[in-house]
């Protein structure tokens, strides 16, 4: 299954994900759900460390870009983040749960067309860390995928 493939890839090739206990939990037609425990991603205030929150949203969105590249049957894609914006709205006080939204069909089609014609394309990916129904972290990143 694709979740296990991605989990293995990031834990092997991005070692800090294993240290953070970053896990892919679910992938459906709308989103990817990832988690990490608070206890090892904590700051001096007892809330989630901003660097961990930022890393989790960046990595979760990278996982989404990897998922899309596999959906497009790319064999060994190169995926990098080009730019991002992160808003830290409120503290995270429990285990970290990140939702990364699957780009809509039009955005996916545009990306696939660019990859097919130019061997590379970019896509904007949105992630949020939500606790008790409230957005704590809001992230947008632009990822470049090269075939």
Buried (B, 14 or more C-beta within 10 A) or exposed (E): EBBEEBBEEBBEEBEEBEEBBBBBEEBEEEBBBBBBBBEEBBBEEEBBBBEBBBBBBBBBBBBBBBBBBBEBEBEEBEBEBEEBEBEBEEBBBEBBBBBBBBBEEEBBEBBBEBBEEEEBBBBBBBBBBBBEEEEBBBBBBBBBBBB
